[in-house]
Amino acid sequence: MAGDLQALWLTALLAGVTTVLLAPLATPLAWWLARSHSPIRSGVEALVAMPLVLPPTVLGFYLLVILNPESLLGGFWVSLTGESLTFSFSGLVLASLLYSLPFMVQPLQSAFRAVPESVLETAACLGLSPRDRFWSVVLPLSRRGFLTGAVLTFAHTVGEFGVVLMMGGNIPGETRVLSIAIYEHVETLNYAAAHTLALGLVGFSFLSLWLVYRFAGGRIGVVR
């Protein structure tokens, strides 16, 4: 029981950190995708959306290869912090940022595209700079997109399994999140504990989607 509570706390922490970090990182990217006419935009959109179709174990495997302590990036991180990115909470955060990226970017992209061009033109005529227009006009009109992105990112991170297993393994207090705990309970035939955690996630998933449909007007914005 104590181990499951620890996994619950670690899962909530991972999802919260991922959501908080991803919002400011995804906002300029979503704005560029929504407004740019660059010929490389479709390629960037495809890269952002890849986690939606790529098997999580594939992403987890390549992250494991690229970020292990013997690699250039992994070795640099070890020399900088003294800790490995693989099989650590920091590594799970990085993997979650990549794996949940489309769940934040796509709702924001849809919200930014929905901002009327006439409103931006009026704001420009009133003397607002591009930065002021973004902060004073675009962001308030896109609040539903931010709500949708935050809820979906948090919920999606809570449900991660393949990436977490490949990148973090099953280390109690460090990388053992709820999805791994359920898998472990099933492996040990502890179905009662697995049922408890699984039903909790079912309820959480329903609540997350209800919040999106109730307060974001039913526009999820993922996979258009």
C-alpha positions as CSV (number, residue, x, y, z in Angstrom):
1,M,0.0,0.0,0.0
2,A,2.8,2.4,0.9
3,G,4.5,1.6,-2.4
4,D,1.3,2.4,-4.3
5,L,0.9,5.7,-2.6
6,Q,4.5,6.5,-3.4
7,A,3.8,5.6,-7.0
8,L,0.7,7.8,-7.0
9,W,2.7,10.8,-5.7
10,L,5.5,10.2,-8.2
11,T,3.0,10.0,-11.0
12,A,1.3,13.2,-10.0
13,L,4.7,15.0,-9.7
14,L,5.8,13.8,-13.1
15,A,2.6,14.8,-14.7
16,G,2.6,18.2,-13.0
17,V,6.2,19.0,-13.8
18,T,5.7,17.9,-17.4
19,T,2.6,20.1,-17.8
20,V,4.2,23.2,-16.2
21,L,7.4,22.9,-18.3
22,L,5.6,22.0,-21.6
23,A,3.2,25.0,-21.6
24,P,5.8,27.7,-22.1
25,L,7.9,25.5,-24.4
26,A,4.9,24.5,-26.6
27,T,3.3,28.0,-26.9
28,P,5.8,29.6,-29.3
29,L,5.9,26.4,-31.4
30,A,2.1,26.2,-31.6
31,W,1.9,29.9,-32.5
32,W,4.5,29.4,-35.3
33,L,2.6,26.4,-36.6
34,A,-0.7,28.2,-36.5
35,R,0.5,31.3,-38.3
36,S,3.5,30.4,-40.5
37,H,3.4,29.7,-44.2
38,S,6.9,28.3,-44.3
39,P,7.4,25.3,-46.6
40,I,8.9,23.3,-43.7
41,R,5.8,23.7,-41.5
42,S,4.2,20.5,-42.5
43,G,7.4,18.6,-41.7
44,V,7.6,20.2,-38.3
45,E,3.9,19.3,-37.7
46,A,4.7,15.7,-38.6
47,L,7.6,15.6,-36.1
48,V,5.5,17.1,-33.4
49,A,2.7,14.6,-34.0
50,M,4.9,11.5,-34.3
51,P,4.3,10.5,-30.6
52,L,0.6,10.0,-31.5
53,V,1.4,7.1,-33.9
54,L,4.9,6.0,-32.9
55,P,4.9,3.0,-30.5
56,P,6.0,4.3,-27.1
57,T,8.6,1.6,-26.7
58,V,10.3,2.8,-29.9
59,L,10.6,6.4,-28.6
60,G,11.8,5.0,-25.2
61,F,14.4,2.8,-26.9
62,Y,16.0,5.6,-28.8
63,L,15.9,7.9,-25.8
64,L,17.7,5.1,-23.9
65,V,20.3,4.9,-26.6
66,I,20.8,8.7,-27.0
67,L,20.8,9.6,-23.4
68,N,22.7,6.7,-21.7
69,P,25.8,7.8,-19.8
70,E,28.1,6.5,-22.5
71,S,26.6,8.7,-25.2
72,L,27.6,12.3,-25.9
73,L,24.4,13.9,-24.5
74,G,24.1,11.5,-21.6
75,G,27.8,11.9,-20.7
76,F,27.5,15.6,-20.7
77,W,24.5,15.5,-18.3
78,V,26.4,13.2,-16.0
79,S,29.4,15.5,-16.0
80,L,27.1,18.5,-15.4
81,T,24.9,17.0,-12.6
82,G,26.6,13.8,-11.5
83,E,23.5,11.8,-12.3
84,S,22.4,9.7,-15.3
85,L,19.3,10.7,-17.3
86,T,18.5,7.0,-17.8
87,F,16.6,5.3,-15.0
88,S,16.1,8.6,-13.2
89,F,13.2,11.0,-12.6
90,S,14.9,13.7,-14.6
91,G,15.0,11.3,-17.6
92,L,11.3,10.5,-17.1
93,V,10.6,14.3,-17.3
94,L,12.5,14.7,-20.5
95,A,10.9,11.6,-22.1
96,S,7.5,12.9,-21.0
97,L,8.1,16.3,-22.5
98,L,8.7,14.7,-25.9
99,Y,6.0,12.1,-25.6
100,S,3.3,14.5,-24.5
101,L,4.3,17.3,-26.8
102,P,1.4,17.0,-29.3
103,F,-1.1,17.0,-26.5
104,M,-0.1,20.5,-25.6
105,V,0.9,21.8,-29.1
106,Q,-2.2,20.8,-31.1
107,P,-4.9,22.3,-28.8
108,L,-2.9,25.5,-28.6
109,Q,-2.4,25.5,-32.4
110,S,-6.1,25.1,-33.0
111,A,-6.9,27.9,-30.5
112,F,-4.4,30.3,-32.1
113,R,-5.8,29.5,-35.6
114,A,-9.3,30.4,-34.3
115,V,-8.3,33.9,-33.3
116,P,-9.9,36.2,-36.0
117,E,-7.4,38.0,-38.2
118,S,-9.6,41.0,-38.0
119,V,-9.1,41.2,-34.2
120,L,-5.4,41.2,-34.6
121,E,-5.5,43.9,-37.4
122,T,-7.7,46.1,-35.2
123,A,-5.2,45.7,-32.3
124,A,-2.4,46.6,-34.7
125,C,-4.3,49.7,-35.8
126,L,-4.6,50.8,-32.2
127,G,-0.8,50.8,-31.9
128,L,-0.2,47.5,-30.1
129,S,3.1,45.8,-30.9
130,P,3.2,42.1,-32.0
131,R,4.2,41.2,-28.4
132,D,1.4,43.3,-26.9
133,R,-1.1,41.8,-29.3
134,F,-0.1,38.3,-28.3
135,W,-0.2,38.9,-24.6
136,S,-3.3,41.2,-24.5
137,V,-5.4,39.7,-27.3
138,V,-4.3,36.2,-28.4
139,L,-3.7,34.6,-25.0
140,P,-7.1,35.7,-23.4
141,L,-8.9,34.4,-26.5
142,S,-7.0,31.1,-26.4
143,R,-7.6,30.2,-22.8
144,R,-9.7,27.2,-23.7
145,G,-6.8,25.9,-25.7
146,F,-4.5,26.2,-22.8
147,L,-7.0,24.5,-20.5
148,T,-7.4,21.6,-23.0
149,G,-3.7,21.3,-23.5
150,A,-2.9,21.3,-19.8
151,V,-5.6,18.7,-18.9
152,L,-4.7,16.4,-21.8
153,T,-0.9,16.7,-21.1
154,F,-1.4,15.9,-17.5
155,A,-3.7,13.0,-18.1
156,H,-1.6,11.6,-20.9
157,T,1.5,11.7,-18.7
158,V,-0.3,9.9,-15.9
159,G,-1.1,7.1,-18.4
160,E,2.4,6.7,-19.8
161,F,3.8,3.1,-19.8
162,G,6.0,2.1,-22.7
163,V,8.3,5.2,-22.6
164,V,8.5,5.1,-18.8
165,L,9.3,1.4,-18.7
166,M,12.1,1.8,-21.3
167,M,13.6,5.0,-20.0
168,G,13.0,4.6,-16.3
169,G,12.5,0.9,-15.5
170,N,10.9,0.1,-12.1
171,I,12.8,1.8,-9.3
172,P,10.6,2.5,-6.2
173,G,10.6,6.2,-5.3
174,E,12.4,7.2,-8.4
175,T,10.7,5.8,-11.6
176,R,7.9,3.5,-10.4
177,V,4.8,5.3,-11.5
178,L,1.2,4.1,-11.4
179,S,1.2,2.4,-14.8
180,I,4.3,0.4,-13.8
181,A,2.8,-0.4,-10.4
182,I,-0.3,-1.9,-12.2
183,Y,1.9,-4.0,-14.4
184,E,3.9,-5.2,-11.5
185,H,0.8,-6.2,-9.6
186,V,-0.5,-8.2,-12.5
187,E,2.8,-9.9,-12.9
188,T,2.7,-11.0,-9.3
189,L,-1.0,-12.0,-9.6
190,N,-2.1,-9.3,-7.1
191,Y,-5.2,-8.5,-9.1
192,A,-7.0,-6.8,-6.2
193,A,-4.3,-4.1,-6.0
194,A,-4.2,-3.9,-9.8
195,H,-8.0,-3.4,-9.9
196,T,-7.8,-0.6,-7.3
197,L,-5.2,1.4,-9.3
198,A,-6.7,0.7,-12.7
199,L,-10.2,1.7,-11.6
200,G,-8.7,4.9,-10.2
201,L,-7.1,5.7,-13.5
202,V,-10.4,4.9,-15.4
203,G,-12.2,7.5,-13.2
204,F,-9.4,10.0,-13.6
205,S,-9.4,9.6,-17.4
206,F,-13.2,10.1,-17.6
207,L,-12.9,13.2,-15.3
208,S,-10.1,14.6,-17.5
209,L,-12.1,14.3,-20.7
210,W,-15.3,15.6,-19.0
211,L,-13.4,18.7,-18.0
212,V,-12.2,19.2,-21.6
213,Y,-15.6,18.7,-23.1
214,R,-17.4,20.7,-20.4
215,F,-15.1,23.8,-20.3
216,A,-13.4,23.7,-23.7
217,G,-16.6,23.4,-25.7
218,G,-15.8,19.8,-26.8
219,R,-12.9,20.9,-28.9
220,I,-10.0,18.6,-28.0
221,G,-7.8,19.6,-30.9
222,V,-5.6,16.5,-31.1
223,V,-5.4,14.6,-34.4
224,R,-7.3,17.0,-36.6
